[in-house]
Amino acid sequence: MKYKTALVLAGGAFGTSIGFVLTQNFNKVIIKVRSQEIYDEINRGENTTYLPGQKLPASLKAALTWDEVEQIKQGDIELIISGLPMAAIDDFCQTNHEELKKLLDTGIPLVSLAKGIDHETLKLPDEIFRTHFEDYRKQLMYLSGPSFAKEILDKQITIVSIAGEDKVNLLNACDMLGTDFFKALPTTDVKGVLLGGSLKNVIAIAGGIMEGLGYNHNTRAALITRGIVEMLRFGSFFGARPETFYGPSGMGDLILTTTGELSRNKSFGIEIAKGRKPEDIIRASKSVVEGYKTAKAAHFLAENKHINARIFTGLYKVLYEGHDPKEVIQALMMLPPKFEDE
């Protein structure tokens, strides 16, 4: 093995799958969890709650406390992966600030897997992490791309983007994550990667609604192509590079989540089309549907910054104002045509 120990924060589906990737390069991978149930499952060799039927290697272990992390690790911790969802980042960083700072003081990278925009502050994950760890911003990185957790564990070839400010740290993280089935491509366009990973979840919900209403391939193609146009408008406001949206974290992830059967956000949209209330679906789900809250954040951002984002506005009306999705779609179709560059 090239490396000694990697630490993953939170034991959801994606965090567990990246932990599995790291077992290819690290002697020991530790997933720090809060739940006794998830702890017991992982240490039995399977995250049954989030990835049933997917066996985990013996070198991947769960820990409940920082003391247990110290007991399990083999040599120094050389990489931190944050599998925390958007809503949990701020609280976790506050509660565990000293422990994380101690690790970051050694110069190791922290790679976040979070996708979303905070609907209250309209902050992206990089802004939240930098609030707590500004002095370590060159070590902070953000991973996004078309990557269903189950398929990663099946060793399906997967290519993602990883963004950060420091090129040396980025290449180091890419090496730590690189296997014969998983590849991370480095970029310094942090905003582009984070926006692509966040906004595509909203379009995926819209895709699920379309599918649930009986629309097919023509409609899906229209949604994807118009969706990327609106995503680019958000990117322009944040100063992101347009080409990033045509890479893994943009178009790649958008295609996967709007068409793939394993997409949580698409499945959420299908349930909305059946007439179920968003709150009821969220309560019944073990997994986080990031696109639900991101839809609210994107709508407020578009409204406040005058970003033309009709699909995002339409979906907000469905999810938060109770509008009939069929009527919203018809209203969008009846809008007068405009030139592409307007």
C-alpha positions as CSV (number, residue, x, y, z in Angstrom):
1,M,0.0,0.0,0.0
2,K,1.2,3.5,-0.8
3,Y,-0.4,5.2,2.3
4,K,-1.0,4.5,5.9
5,T,-4.4,5.6,7.2
6,A,-7.3,7.6,5.8
7,L,-10.2,9.1,7.8
8,V,-13.8,9.4,6.4
9,L,-16.3,11.6,8.3
10,A,-19.8,10.2,8.2
11,G,-20.9,6.8,7.0
12,G,-23.5,7.5,4.4
13,A,-23.6,5.8,1.0
14,F,-21.1,8.0,-0.8
15,G,-18.7,8.4,2.1
16,T,-18.7,4.6,2.5
17,S,-18.0,4.1,-1.2
18,I,-15.1,6.5,-1.2
19,G,-13.8,4.7,1.9
20,F,-13.9,1.5,-0.2
21,V,-11.9,3.3,-3.0
22,L,-9.3,4.3,-0.4
23,T,-8.8,0.7,0.8
24,Q,-7.1,0.1,-2.5
25,N,-4.3,2.5,-1.5
26,F,-4.3,2.7,2.3
27,N,-3.5,0.1,4.9
28,K,-6.4,1.3,7.1
29,V,-9.5,3.3,6.3
30,I,-11.6,4.6,9.3
31,I,-15.1,5.9,8.9
32,K,-16.1,8.0,11.9
33,V,-19.8,7.7,12.5
34,R,-22.4,8.8,15.1
35,S,-24.9,5.9,14.8
36,Q,-24.3,2.8,16.8
37,E,-26.3,0.9,14.2
38,I,-24.1,2.1,11.3
39,Y,-21.0,1.4,13.4
40,D,-22.0,-2.2,14.0
41,E,-22.9,-2.8,10.4
42,I,-19.7,-1.5,8.9
43,N,-17.6,-3.4,11.4
44,R,-19.5,-6.6,10.4
45,G,-18.4,-5.9,6.8
46,E,-21.5,-4.3,5.2
47,N,-23.2,-0.9,5.5
48,T,-26.7,-2.5,5.4
49,T,-28.6,0.7,6.0
50,Y,-27.2,2.5,2.9
51,L,-25.6,-0.1,0.7
52,P,-27.2,-3.5,1.4
53,G,-25.6,-6.5,-0.2
54,Q,-22.3,-4.6,-0.8
55,K,-19.4,-6.3,1.1
56,L,-16.7,-4.1,2.6
57,P,-13.0,-5.2,3.1
58,A,-11.6,-5.9,6.5
59,S,-9.3,-2.9,6.3
60,L,-12.3,-0.5,6.4
61,K,-13.4,0.0,10.0
62,A,-15.9,2.3,11.8
63,A,-15.2,4.4,14.9
64,L,-17.5,6.3,17.2
65,T,-15.0,8.5,19.0
66,W,-11.8,10.3,18.3
67,D,-10.1,8.0,20.9
68,E,-11.2,5.0,18.9
69,V,-9.8,6.6,15.7
70,E,-6.4,6.8,17.5
71,Q,-6.6,3.2,18.6
72,I,-7.5,1.8,15.1
73,K,-5.2,3.9,12.9
74,Q,-2.1,2.4,11.4
75,G,0.6,5.1,11.3
76,D,-0.3,8.7,10.5
77,I,-3.6,9.8,9.1
78,E,-2.7,11.2,5.7
79,L,-6.1,12.1,4.2
80,I,-9.5,13.3,5.5
81,I,-12.7,12.7,3.4
82,S,-15.7,14.6,4.6
83,G,-18.9,12.7,3.7
84,L,-21.0,15.2,5.7
85,P,-24.1,16.5,4.0
86,M,-24.5,20.3,3.6
87,A,-26.8,20.6,6.7
88,A,-24.2,18.9,9.0
89,I,-21.0,20.6,8.0
90,D,-21.2,23.8,10.1
91,D,-22.2,22.0,13.3
92,F,-19.6,19.2,12.9
93,C,-16.8,21.7,12.3
94,Q,-17.7,23.6,15.4
95,T,-18.1,20.6,17.6
96,N,-14.9,18.9,16.3
97,H,-12.8,22.0,15.5
98,E,-9.8,21.1,17.7
99,E,-9.6,17.5,16.5
100,L,-9.8,18.6,12.8
101,K,-7.4,21.5,13.3
102,K,-4.8,19.1,14.9
103,L,-5.0,16.9,11.8
104,L,-4.9,19.8,9.3
105,D,-1.8,21.2,11.2
106,T,0.1,18.2,9.8
107,G,-0.5,19.5,6.2
108,I,-2.8,16.7,5.0
109,P,-5.7,17.3,2.6
110,L,-9.4,17.4,3.4
111,V,-11.7,16.5,0.6
112,S,-15.4,17.3,0.9
113,L,-18.1,15.3,-0.9
114,A,-20.9,17.7,-0.1
115,K,-23.3,18.9,-2.8
116,G,-25.7,21.7,-2.2
117,I,-26.3,25.4,-1.4
118,D,-27.3,26.4,2.0
119,H,-30.9,27.7,1.7
120,E,-30.5,30.3,4.5
121,T,-27.1,31.8,3.9
122,L,-26.8,30.8,0.1
123,K,-23.3,29.6,0.9
124,L,-21.6,26.7,-1.0
125,P,-19.6,24.1,0.9
126,D,-16.2,25.9,0.4
127,E,-17.5,29.0,2.1
128,I,-18.7,27.0,5.1
129,F,-15.4,25.0,5.5
130,R,-13.4,28.2,5.1
131,T,-15.4,29.9,7.9
132,H,-13.8,27.4,10.3
133,F,-10.5,26.6,8.5
134,E,-9.5,29.7,6.5
135,D,-5.8,29.2,7.4
136,Y,-5.9,25.8,5.7
137,R,-7.8,26.7,2.6
138,K,-5.0,25.3,0.3
139,Q,-5.6,21.9,1.9
140,L,-9.4,22.0,1.3
141,M,-10.7,20.3,-1.8
142,Y,-14.1,19.4,-3.2
143,L,-15.0,16.2,-5.1
144,S,-18.0,15.9,-7.4
145,G,-19.0,13.9,-10.5
146,P,-21.1,11.1,-11.9
147,S,-20.7,8.5,-9.2
148,F,-23.4,6.3,-7.8
149,A,-22.1,4.7,-4.6
150,K,-23.3,1.2,-5.5
151,E,-21.5,1.2,-8.8
152,I,-18.3,2.4,-7.2
153,L,-18.4,-0.6,-4.9
154,D,-19.0,-2.8,-8.0
155,K,-15.8,-1.3,-9.4
156,Q,-17.5,0.3,-12.3
157,I,-15.2,2.7,-14.0
158,T,-15.9,6.2,-12.5
159,I,-14.3,9.6,-13.3
160,V,-14.9,12.6,-11.1
161,S,-13.6,16.1,-10.7
162,I,-11.7,17.3,-7.6
163,A,-11.3,21.1,-7.1
164,G,-9.0,23.1,-4.9
165,E,-6.6,26.1,-4.8
166,D,-3.3,24.4,-4.6
167,K,-2.1,22.3,-7.6
168,V,0.4,20.2,-5.6
169,N,-2.2,19.3,-3.0
170,L,-4.7,18.4,-5.8
171,L,-2.3,16.1,-7.5
172,N,-1.5,14.4,-4.2
173,A,-5.2,13.9,-3.5
174,C,-5.8,12.5,-7.0
175,D,-3.0,10.0,-6.4
176,M,-4.5,8.9,-3.1
177,L,-7.9,8.4,-4.7
178,G,-6.7,6.9,-8.0
179,T,-7.3,3.2,-8.8
180,D,-7.8,1.1,-11.9
181,F,-11.6,1.8,-11.6
182,F,-11.7,5.3,-10.0
183,K,-10.0,8.4,-11.3
184,A,-10.2,12.0,-10.0
185,L,-9.3,14.8,-12.4
186,P,-7.9,18.0,-10.8
187,T,-9.1,21.5,-11.4
188,T,-8.7,24.9,-9.7
189,D,-12.3,25.9,-10.5
190,V,-13.8,25.3,-7.1
191,K,-17.0,27.3,-7.7
192,G,-17.7,25.5,-11.0
193,V,-17.3,22.0,-9.5
194,L,-19.5,22.9,-6.5
195,L,-22.2,24.6,-8.5
196,G,-22.4,21.7,-11.0
197,G,-22.6,19.1,-8.2
198,S,-25.3,21.2,-6.4
199,L,-27.5,22.4,-9.2
200,K,-27.7,19.1,-11.1
201,N,-29.6,17.6,-8.2
202,V,-32.4,20.1,-8.7
203,I,-32.6,19.3,-12.4
204,A,-32.7,15.6,-11.5
205,I,-35.8,16.2,-9.4
206,A,-37.4,17.9,-12.3
207,G,-36.4,14.9,-14.5
208,G,-38.1,12.6,-12.1
209,I,-41.2,14.6,-12.1
210,M,-41.2,14.6,-15.9
211,E,-40.7,10.8,-16.0
212,G,-43.4,10.3,-13.4
213,L,-45.9,12.3,-15.5
214,G,-45.2,10.0,-18.5
215,Y,-42.8,12.2,-20.5
216,N,-40.0,10.3,-22.3
217,H,-36.7,10.8,-24.2
218,N,-37.5,14.0,-26.1
219,T,-38.5,15.7,-22.9
220,R,-35.5,14.4,-21.0
221,A,-33.1,15.7,-23.7
222,A,-34.8,19.1,-23.6
223,L,-34.6,19.2,-19.8
224,I,-30.9,18.3,-19.8
225,T,-29.9,20.8,-22.5
226,R,-31.9,23.7,-21.1
227,G,-30.8,22.7,-17.5
228,I,-27.1,23.1,-18.4
229,V,-27.9,26.5,-19.9
230,E,-29.4,27.7,-16.6
231,M,-26.6,26.1,-14.6
232,L,-24.1,28.1,-16.7
233,R,-25.9,31.3,-15.8
234,F,-25.4,30.6,-12.1
235,G,-21.8,29.8,-12.9
236,S,-21.3,33.1,-14.7
237,F,-22.5,35.0,-11.6
238,F,-20.0,33.1,-9.4
239,G,-17.1,33.6,-11.9
240,A,-16.9,29.8,-12.6
241,R,-15.4,28.6,-15.9
242,P,-17.9,27.5,-18.5
243,E,-15.9,24.5,-19.5
244,T,-16.2,23.1,-16.0
245,F,-19.9,22.6,-16.6
246,Y,-19.2,20.3,-19.6
247,G,-16.9,18.1,-17.5
248,P,-17.7,15.3,-15.0
249,S,-19.0,17.5,-12.2
250,G,-21.4,19.3,-14.6
251,M,-22.8,17.6,-17.7
252,G,-21.5,14.2,-16.6
253,D,-23.3,14.3,-13.2
254,L,-26.4,16.0,-14.7
255,I,-26.8,13.2,-17.3
256,L,-26.3,10.5,-14.6
257,T,-28.7,11.9,-12.1
258,T,-31.5,12.7,-14.5
259,T,-31.4,9.3,-16.2
260,G,-30.0,6.8,-13.7
261,E,-32.3,4.5,-11.8
262,L,-30.1,4.8,-8.7
263,S,-30.6,8.6,-8.4
264,R,-32.2,9.7,-5.1
265,N,-33.2,13.0,-6.5
266,K,-34.8,11.6,-9.6
267,S,-36.7,9.0,-7.4
268,F,-37.8,11.9,-5.2
269,G,-39.2,13.7,-8.3
270,I,-41.1,10.5,-9.4
271,E,-42.8,10.4,-6.0
272,I,-43.7,14.1,-6.4
273,A,-45.4,13.3,-9.7
274,K,-47.5,10.7,-7.9
275,G,-49.0,13.5,-5.8
276,R,-47.0,12.8,-2.6
277,K,-45.9,15.8,-0.5
278,P,-42.2,16.6,-0.4
279,E,-42.1,16.6,3.5
280,D,-43.6,13.1,3.6
281,I,-41.1,11.7,1.2
282,I,-38.2,13.3,3.0
283,R,-39.4,11.9,6.4
284,A,-39.6,8.4,5.0
285,S,-36.2,8.5,3.4
286,K,-33.0,7.3,5.1
287,S,-30.8,9.1,2.5
288,V,-30.4,12.8,2.1
289,V,-32.2,14.3,-1.0
290,E,-29.8,17.3,-1.4
291,G,-31.8,18.7,-4.4
292,Y,-34.8,19.5,-2.2
293,K,-33.2,22.2,-0.1
294,T,-30.9,23.3,-3.0
295,A,-34.0,24.0,-5.0
296,K,-35.0,26.6,-2.5
297,A,-31.5,28.1,-2.3
298,A,-31.2,28.3,-6.1
299,H,-34.6,30.0,-6.4
300,F,-33.7,32.7,-3.8
301,L,-30.3,33.1,-5.4
302,A,-31.8,33.6,-8.9
303,E,-34.4,36.0,-7.5
304,N,-31.9,38.1,-5.5
305,K,-29.3,38.2,-8.2
306,H,-31.6,38.4,-11.2
307,I,-30.4,35.1,-12.8
308,N,-32.8,33.8,-15.5
309,A,-33.5,30.3,-14.3
310,R,-37.0,29.3,-15.3
311,I,-36.6,25.6,-14.6
312,F,-35.4,26.2,-11.1
313,T,-38.2,28.8,-10.5
314,G,-40.8,26.3,-11.8
315,L,-39.5,23.5,-9.6
316,Y,-39.6,25.8,-6.5
317,K,-43.2,26.5,-7.2
318,V,-44.0,22.8,-7.3
319,L,-41.9,21.8,-4.2
320,Y,-42.6,24.8,-1.9
321,E,-45.8,26.5,-3.1
322,G,-47.8,23.4,-4.0
323,H,-48.3,24.2,-7.7
324,D,-49.4,21.4,-10.0
325,P,-46.4,20.3,-12.0
326,K,-48.4,19.8,-15.2
327,E,-49.5,23.4,-15.0
328,V,-46.0,24.7,-14.4
329,I,-44.7,22.7,-17.4
330,Q,-47.5,24.1,-19.6
331,A,-46.7,27.7,-18.4
332,L,-43.1,27.2,-19.3
333,M,-44.0,25.9,-22.8
334,M,-46.3,28.8,-23.4
335,L,-43.6,31.5,-22.7
336,P,-42.7,33.5,-25.9
337,P,-39.5,32.3,-27.6
338,K,-36.2,34.1,-27.1
339,F,-32.9,33.9,-28.9
340,E,-30.4,31.6,-27.2
341,D,-28.1,34.4,-26.1
342,E,-30.8,36.5,-24.4
